[in-house]
Amino acid sequence: MMIHMEYYLVVSTIMMFAGIYGFFTRRNTLAILISVELMLNATDINFAVFNRFLFPDGLEGYFFALFSIAISAAETAVAIAIMINIYRNIRSIQVKKLDDMKW
């Protein structure tokens, strides 16, 4: 029994819009980072799904997804380091308080 492409695309679309909504509505930098990761995972699902259904013998989509996961892991490490530095300086990771970091 094979799952149709539309189901994967619906899940991916829901994940993408949940990430976009979270990015624009959250005030915490960690929640914004999680929203960005949700959007990146939605694109990874699309890479794998389109590869499986359009080019079943190829592995390009899976390699793109794997590369994207590696990039998002590095991006997360840098973002968390920045958040730790912000917390050390102003004792908060709320976006409104980041105006204190201006020179």
DSSP file with accessible surface (Angstrom, degrees, kcal/mol):
  #  RESIDUE AA STRUCTURE BP1 BP2  ACC     N-H-->O    O-->H-N    N-H-->O    O-->H-N    TCO  KAPPA ALPHA  PHI   PSI    X-CA   Y-CA   Z-CA
    1    1 A M              0   0  239      0, 0.0     2,-0.4     0, 0.0     0, 0.0   0.000 360.0 360.0 360.0 124.3    0.0    0.0    0.0
    2    2 A M        -     0   0  113      0, 0.0     2,-0.3     0, 0.0     0, 0.0  -0.865 360.0-128.1-110.1 137.5    1.5    3.3   -1.1
    3    3 A I        -     0   0   82     -2,-0.4     5,-0.0     1,-0.1     2,-0.0  -0.654  32.9-114.4 -82.1 136.2    0.7    6.7    0.3
    4    4 A H    >>  -     0   0  114     -2,-0.3     4,-1.0     1,-0.1     3,-0.8  -0.304  17.6-118.3 -71.0 154.5   -0.2    9.3   -2.3
    5    5 A M  H 3> S+     0   0   37      1,-0.2     4,-2.3     2,-0.2     5,-0.2   0.841 108.8  66.3 -60.7 -34.0    1.9   12.3   -2.9
    6    6 A E  H 3> S+     0   0  121      1,-0.2     4,-2.3     2,-0.2    -1,-0.2   0.852  96.2  55.1 -60.7 -35.3   -0.9   14.7   -2.0
    7    7 A Y  H <> S+     0   0  147     -3,-0.8     4,-2.2     2,-0.2    -1,-0.2   0.916 109.1  46.8 -65.6 -42.5   -0.8   13.5    1.6
    8    8 A Y  H  X S+     0   0   67     -4,-1.0     4,-2.6     1,-0.2    -2,-0.2   0.908 112.8  50.0 -62.6 -42.2    2.9   14.3    2.0
    9    9 A L  H  X S+     0   0   44     -4,-2.3     4,-2.5     2,-0.2    -2,-0.2   0.857 108.5  52.3 -68.0 -33.5    2.4   17.7    0.4
   10   10 A V  H  X S+     0   0   81     -4,-2.3     4,-2.6     2,-0.2     5,-0.2   0.938 111.3  46.8 -66.0 -43.9   -0.5   18.5    2.7
   11   11 A V  H  X S+     0   0   78     -4,-2.2     4,-2.5     1,-0.2    -2,-0.2   0.931 113.7  48.8 -62.6 -43.8    1.6   17.6    5.7
   12   12 A S  H  X S+     0   0    1     -4,-2.6     4,-2.5     1,-0.2    -1,-0.2   0.898 111.2  49.7 -63.3 -40.6    4.5   19.7    4.3
   13   13 A T  H  X S+     0   0   67     -4,-2.5     4,-2.7     2,-0.2     5,-0.2   0.918 110.4  49.8 -65.7 -41.8    2.2   22.7    3.6
   14   14 A I  H  X S+     0   0  111     -4,-2.6     4,-2.4     1,-0.2    -2,-0.2   0.926 112.0  48.7 -62.6 -42.4    0.7   22.6    7.1
   15   15 A M  H  X S+     0   0   40     -4,-2.5     4,-2.3    -5,-0.2    -2,-0.2   0.914 111.4  50.2 -63.3 -41.4    4.3   22.5    8.6
   16   16 A M  H  X S+     0   0   51     -4,-2.5     4,-2.5     1,-0.2    -2,-0.2   0.943 113.2  44.1 -63.6 -47.5    5.3   25.4    6.4
   17   17 A F  H  X S+     0   0  134     -4,-2.7     4,-2.7     2,-0.2    -1,-0.2   0.856 111.5  53.8 -70.2 -31.3    2.4   27.6    7.3
   18   18 A A  H  X S+     0   0   47     -4,-2.4     4,-2.5    -5,-0.2    -1,-0.2   0.911 111.0  47.5 -65.3 -38.9    2.7   26.7   11.0
   19   19 A G  H  X S+     0   0    0     -4,-2.3     4,-2.4     2,-0.2    -2,-0.2   0.909 112.5  47.9 -66.7 -42.5    6.4   27.8   10.8
   20   20 A I  H  X S+     0   0   55     -4,-2.5     4,-2.0     2,-0.2    -2,-0.2   0.932 113.0  48.7 -63.8 -44.0    5.5   31.0    9.0
   21   21 A Y  H  X S+     0   0  156     -4,-2.7     4,-1.6     1,-0.2     5,-0.2   0.934 113.2  47.2 -61.2 -45.0    2.8   31.7   11.6
   22   22 A G  H  X S+     0   0    4     -4,-2.5     4,-1.9     1,-0.2    -1,-0.2   0.881 109.3  54.5 -65.0 -36.4    5.1   31.0   14.5
   23   23 A F  H  < S+     0   0   82     -4,-2.4    -1,-0.2     1,-0.2    -2,-0.2   0.898 114.5  39.1 -64.2 -41.0    7.9   33.1   13.0
   24   24 A F  H  < S+     0   0  157     -4,-2.0    -1,-0.2    -5,-0.2    -2,-0.2   0.685 122.9  39.0 -85.4 -17.2    5.7   36.2   12.7
   25   25 A T  H  < S+     0   0   53     -4,-1.6    -2,-0.2    -5,-0.2    -3,-0.2   0.680  91.2  92.5-108.1 -19.9    3.8   35.9   15.9
   26   26 A R     <  -     0   0  135     -4,-1.9    -4,-0.0    -5,-0.2     0, 0.0  -0.479  47.8-167.0 -80.3 149.5    6.3   34.7   18.5
   27   27 A R        +     0   0  152     -2,-0.2    68,-3.2    68,-0.1     2,-0.4   0.432  65.4  86.7-110.8  -3.8    8.2   37.1   20.7
   28   28 A N  B  > S-A   94   0A  52     66,-0.2     4,-2.0     1,-0.1    66,-0.2  -0.834  71.5-141.8-100.7 133.4   10.8   34.7   22.0
   29   29 A T  H  > S+     0   0   21     64,-2.2     4,-2.2    -2,-0.4     5,-0.1   0.849 102.2  54.6 -66.8 -30.3   13.9   34.1   19.9
   30   30 A L  H  > S+     0   0   76      2,-0.2     4,-2.3    63,-0.2    -1,-0.2   0.916 107.9  49.0 -68.2 -40.2   13.9   30.4   20.7
   31   31 A A  H  > S+     0   0   26      2,-0.2     4,-2.0     1,-0.2    -2,-0.2   0.879 110.0  52.3 -66.0 -34.8   10.4   30.0   19.5
   32   32 A I  H  X S+     0   0   34     -4,-2.0     4,-2.2     2,-0.2    -2,-0.2   0.916 108.4  50.8 -66.3 -40.8   11.3   31.9   16.3
   33   33 A L  H  X S+     0   0   15     -4,-2.2     4,-2.3     1,-0.2    -2,-0.2   0.917 109.0  50.9 -62.5 -41.2   14.3   29.5   15.8
   34   34 A I  H  X S+     0   0  105     -4,-2.3     4,-2.1     1,-0.2    -1,-0.2   0.895 108.6  52.4 -63.8 -37.3   11.9   26.5   16.2
   35   35 A S  H  X S+     0   0   11     -4,-2.0     4,-2.0     2,-0.2    -1,-0.2   0.904 108.2  50.2 -65.6 -39.6    9.6   28.0   13.6
   36   36 A V  H  X S+     0   0   33     -4,-2.2     4,-2.3     1,-0.2    -2,-0.2   0.913 109.7  51.1 -64.3 -41.7   12.5   28.4   11.2
   37   37 A E  H  X S+     0   0   34     -4,-2.3     4,-2.4     1,-0.2    -2,-0.2   0.886 106.9  54.5 -63.2 -36.3   13.4   24.8   11.7
   38   38 A L  H  X S+     0   0   57     -4,-2.1     4,-1.7     2,-0.2    -1,-0.2   0.915 108.5  48.5 -63.3 -41.2    9.8   23.7   11.1
   39   39 A M  H  X S+     0   0   39     -4,-2.0     4,-1.7     2,-0.2    -2,-0.2   0.904 110.9  50.5 -66.2 -39.5    9.9   25.5    7.7
   40   40 A L  H  X S+     0   0   50     -4,-2.3     4,-1.9     1,-0.2    -2,-0.2   0.894 108.8  51.8 -66.2 -37.2   13.2   23.9    6.8
   41   41 A N  H  X S+     0   0   65     -4,-2.4     4,-2.1     1,-0.2    -1,-0.2   0.854 105.1  56.5 -67.5 -33.2   11.8   20.4    7.7
   42   42 A A  H  X S+     0   0    0     -4,-1.7     4,-1.8     1,-0.2    -1,-0.2   0.910 107.9  47.6 -63.3 -40.6    8.8   21.1    5.4
   43   43 A T  H  X S+     0   0   45     -4,-1.7     4,-2.4     1,-0.2    -2,-0.2   0.878 108.1  55.6 -69.0 -34.1   11.2   21.8    2.5
   44   44 A D  H  X S+     0   0   12     -4,-1.9     4,-2.2     2,-0.2    -2,-0.2   0.899 105.9  51.4 -62.9 -39.8   13.1   18.6    3.4
   45   45 A I  H  X S+     0   0   49     -4,-2.1     4,-2.8     1,-0.2     5,-0.2   0.926 109.2  50.9 -61.9 -42.0    9.9   16.6    3.1
   46   46 A N  H  X S+     0   0   46     -4,-1.8     4,-2.6     1,-0.2     5,-0.3   0.909 108.1  52.1 -63.1 -42.3    9.3   18.1   -0.3
   47   47 A F  H  X S+     0   0   79     -4,-2.4     4,-1.8     1,-0.2    -1,-0.2   0.948 114.3  42.4 -56.7 -49.0   12.7   17.2   -1.5
   48   48 A A  H  X S+     0   0   27     -4,-2.2     4,-2.3     2,-0.2    -2,-0.2   0.909 115.6  48.6 -67.5 -40.7   12.3   13.6   -0.5
   49   49 A V  H  X S+     0   0    8     -4,-2.8     4,-2.5     2,-0.2     5,-0.3   0.943 112.4  46.2 -67.6 -48.0    8.7   13.3   -1.8
   50   50 A F  H  X>S+     0   0   86     -4,-2.6     4,-2.3    -5,-0.2     5,-0.6   0.879 113.3  50.9 -65.5 -33.8    9.4   14.8   -5.2
   51   51 A N  H  X5S+     0   0    6     -4,-1.8     4,-1.5    -5,-0.3     7,-0.3   0.935 111.9  47.2 -65.6 -43.3   12.4   12.6   -5.6
   52   52 A R  H  <5S+     0   0  100     -4,-2.3    -2,-0.2     1,-0.2    -1,-0.2   0.894 121.3  34.5 -66.5 -40.2   10.5    9.5   -4.7
   53   53 A F  H  <5S+     0   0   50     -4,-2.5    -1,-0.2    -5,-0.2    -2,-0.2   0.811 127.3  34.0 -89.4 -30.1    7.6   10.1   -7.0
   54   54 A L  H  <5S+     0   0  102     -4,-2.3    -3,-0.2    -5,-0.3    -2,-0.2   0.846 134.1  20.0 -93.3 -37.8    9.3   11.8   -9.9
   55   55 A F    ><< +     0   0  130     -4,-1.5     3,-1.2    -5,-0.6    -1,-0.2  -0.658  66.7 171.4-131.1  76.2   12.6   10.1  -10.0
   56   56 A P  T 3  S+     0   0   96      0, 0.0    -1,-0.1     0, 0.0    -4,-0.1   0.769  80.0  47.9 -64.1 -23.7   12.3    6.8   -8.1
   57   57 A D  T 3  S+     0   0  162     -6,-0.0     2,-0.1     2,-0.0    -5,-0.1   0.634  99.9  82.7 -90.1 -12.9   15.7    5.5   -9.1
   58   58 A G    <   -     0   0   17     -3,-1.2     4,-0.1    -7,-0.3    -3,-0.1  -0.465  57.2-160.3 -91.6 161.6   17.6    8.7   -8.3
   59   59 A L     >  +     0   0   98     -2,-0.1     4,-2.2     2,-0.1     5,-0.2   0.246  60.8 107.2-120.4  10.7   18.9    9.9   -4.9
   60   60 A E  H  > S+     0   0  113      1,-0.2     4,-2.5     2,-0.2     5,-0.2   0.905  79.4  50.4 -61.5 -44.2   19.3   13.6   -5.6
   61   61 A G  H  > S+     0   0    8      1,-0.2     4,-2.3     2,-0.2    -1,-0.2   0.894 110.5  50.1 -62.0 -38.0   16.3   14.7   -3.5
   62   62 A Y  H  > S+     0   0   93      2,-0.2     4,-2.6     1,-0.2    -1,-0.2   0.890 110.8  49.3 -68.4 -37.7   17.5   12.6   -0.5
   63   63 A F  H  X S+     0   0  126     -4,-2.2     4,-2.7     2,-0.2    -2,-0.2   0.892 110.0  51.1 -68.3 -37.8   20.9   14.2   -0.8
   64   64 A F  H  X S+     0   0  118     -4,-2.5     4,-2.5     2,-0.2    -2,-0.2   0.920 111.8  47.8 -61.8 -42.6   19.4   17.6   -0.9
   65   65 A A  H  X S+     0   0   11     -4,-2.3     4,-2.3     2,-0.2    -2,-0.2   0.922 112.4  48.7 -64.4 -42.3   17.4   16.8    2.2
   66   66 A L  H  X S+     0   0  112     -4,-2.6     4,-2.1     2,-0.2    -2,-0.2   0.921 112.4  48.2 -64.3 -42.3   20.5   15.5    3.9
   67   67 A F  H  X S+     0   0  136     -4,-2.7     4,-2.4     1,-0.2    -2,-0.2   0.909 111.0  51.3 -63.5 -40.8   22.5   18.5    3.0
   68   68 A S  H  X S+     0   0   20     -4,-2.5     4,-2.6     1,-0.2    -2,-0.2   0.883 107.8  52.0 -65.3 -37.9   19.7   20.8    4.2
   69   69 A I  H  X S+     0   0   84     -4,-2.3     4,-2.0     2,-0.2    -1,-0.2   0.914 110.0  49.2 -64.7 -40.7   19.5   19.0    7.5
   70   70 A A  H  X S+     0   0   58     -4,-2.1     4,-2.0     2,-0.2    -2,-0.2   0.922 112.1  48.2 -64.9 -41.2   23.3   19.5    8.0
   71   71 A I  H  X S+     0   0   92     -4,-2.4     4,-2.7     1,-0.2    -2,-0.2   0.921 111.5  49.6 -64.8 -42.0   22.9   23.2    7.1
   72   72 A S  H  X S+     0   0    7     -4,-2.6     4,-2.3     1,-0.2    -1,-0.2   0.851 108.1  54.0 -69.0 -30.0   20.0   23.6    9.6
   73   73 A A  H  X S+     0   0   59     -4,-2.0     4,-2.1     2,-0.2    -1,-0.2   0.926 111.2  45.1 -67.3 -41.7   22.0   21.9   12.3
   74   74 A A  H  X S+     0   0   58     -4,-2.0     4,-2.2     2,-0.2    -2,-0.2   0.910 112.7  51.6 -66.5 -40.1   24.9   24.3   11.9
   75   75 A E  H  X S+     0   0   61     -4,-2.7     4,-2.6     1,-0.2    -2,-0.2   0.898 109.1  51.0 -63.3 -39.1   22.4   27.2   11.7
   76   76 A T  H  X S+     0   0   33     -4,-2.3     4,-2.7     2,-0.2     5,-0.2   0.912 108.3  51.6 -65.6 -41.1   20.8   26.0   15.0
   77   77 A A  H  X S+     0   0   62     -4,-2.1     4,-2.0     2,-0.2    -2,-0.2   0.925 113.0  44.7 -62.7 -43.4   24.2   25.8   16.7
   78   78 A V  H  X S+     0   0   91     -4,-2.2     4,-2.3     2,-0.2    -2,-0.2   0.924 113.5  50.5 -66.5 -42.5   25.1   29.4   15.7
   79   79 A A  H  X S+     0   0   22     -4,-2.6     4,-2.5     1,-0.2    -2,-0.2   0.905 110.4  48.9 -64.7 -40.5   21.7   30.7   16.6
   80   80 A I  H  X S+     0   0   73     -4,-2.7     4,-2.4     2,-0.2    -1,-0.2   0.901 109.8  52.2 -67.6 -37.3   21.8   29.1   20.1
   81   81 A A  H  X S+     0   0   59     -4,-2.0     4,-2.1    -5,-0.2    -2,-0.2   0.915 110.5  48.5 -63.3 -40.0   25.3   30.5   20.6
   82   82 A I  H  X S+     0   0   96     -4,-2.3     4,-2.6     1,-0.2    -2,-0.2   0.918 110.7  51.1 -64.9 -41.4   23.9   34.0   19.7
   83   83 A M  H  X S+     0   0   21     -4,-2.5     4,-2.7     2,-0.2    -2,-0.2   0.893 108.5  51.2 -64.2 -38.8   21.0   33.5   22.1
   84   84 A I  H  X S+     0   0   86     -4,-2.4     4,-2.2     2,-0.2    -1,-0.2   0.922 110.9  48.7 -63.4 -41.8   23.3   32.5   24.9
   85   85 A N  H  X S+     0   0   87     -4,-2.1     4,-1.6     2,-0.2    -2,-0.2   0.908 111.4  49.5 -64.6 -40.9   25.3   35.7   24.3
   86   86 A I  H  X S+     0   0   19     -4,-2.6     4,-2.8     1,-0.2     5,-0.4   0.928 110.6  50.5 -62.8 -43.5   22.2   37.8   24.2
   87   87 A Y  H  X S+     0   0  114     -4,-2.7     4,-1.9     1,-0.2    -2,-0.2   0.888 108.1  52.8 -64.2 -37.5   21.0   36.3   27.5
   88   88 A R  H  < S+     0   0  177     -4,-2.2    -1,-0.2    -5,-0.2    -2,-0.2   0.854 115.4  41.4 -65.0 -33.7   24.3   37.0   29.1
   89   89 A N  H  < S+     0   0  101     -4,-1.6    -2,-0.2    -3,-0.2    -1,-0.2   0.894 134.4  12.6 -83.4 -42.8   24.2   40.6   28.1
   90   90 A I  H  < S-     0   0   37     -4,-2.8    -3,-0.2     2,-0.2    -2,-0.2   0.368  90.3-125.1-121.0   4.8   20.5   41.6   28.8
   91   91 A R  S  < S+     0   0  170     -4,-1.9     2,-0.3    -5,-0.4    -4,-0.2   0.785  82.0  78.9  58.8  30.0   19.2   38.6   30.8
   92   92 A S        -     0   0   19     -6,-0.4    -2,-0.2     2,-0.1    -1,-0.1  -0.968  58.2-158.4-160.1 150.2   16.3   38.1   28.4
   93   93 A I        +     0   0   38     -2,-0.3   -64,-2.2    -3,-0.1     2,-0.2   0.088  53.8 127.4-117.3  22.1   15.8   36.4   25.0
   94   94 A Q  B >   -A   28   0A  75    -66,-0.2     3,-0.6     1,-0.1     4,-0.3  -0.557  63.3-131.6 -77.9 143.4   12.6   38.3   24.2
   95   95 A V  G >  S+     0   0   57    -68,-3.2     3,-1.5     1,-0.2     4,-0.2   0.872 103.4  59.8 -66.0 -35.7   12.7   40.1   20.8
   96   96 A K  G >  S+     0   0  152    -69,-0.3     3,-0.9     1,-0.3    -1,-0.2   0.824 101.0  55.7 -62.9 -30.4   11.4   43.4   22.2
   97   97 A K  G X  S+     0   0  108     -3,-0.6     3,-1.6     1,-0.2    -1,-0.3   0.562  83.1  86.3 -80.1  -6.7   14.4   43.6   24.5
   98   98 A L  G X   +     0   0   49     -3,-1.5     3,-1.5    -4,-0.3     4,-0.2   0.658  69.3  77.8 -71.8 -11.5   16.9   43.3   21.6
   99   99 A D  G X  S+     0   0  101     -3,-0.9     3,-1.3     1,-0.3    -1,-0.3   0.775  82.7  67.9 -64.5 -23.6   16.8   47.1   21.1
  100  100 A D  G <  S+     0   0  113     -3,-1.6    -1,-0.3     1,-0.2    -2,-0.2   0.703  89.6  64.5 -66.8 -19.6   19.1   47.3   24.1
  101  101 A M  G <  S+     0   0   85     -3,-1.5    -1,-0.2    -4,-0.2    -2,-0.2   0.583  78.3 106.8 -81.6  -9.9   21.8   45.7   21.9
  102  102 A K    <         0   0  153     -3,-1.3    -3,-0.0    -4,-0.2     0, 0.0  -0.335 360.0 360.0 -66.4 154.4   21.9   48.6   19.5
  103  103 A W              0   0  295     -2,-0.0    -1,-0.2     0, 0.0    -3,-0.0   0.700 360.0 360.0 -88.6 360.0   25.0   50.8   19.8
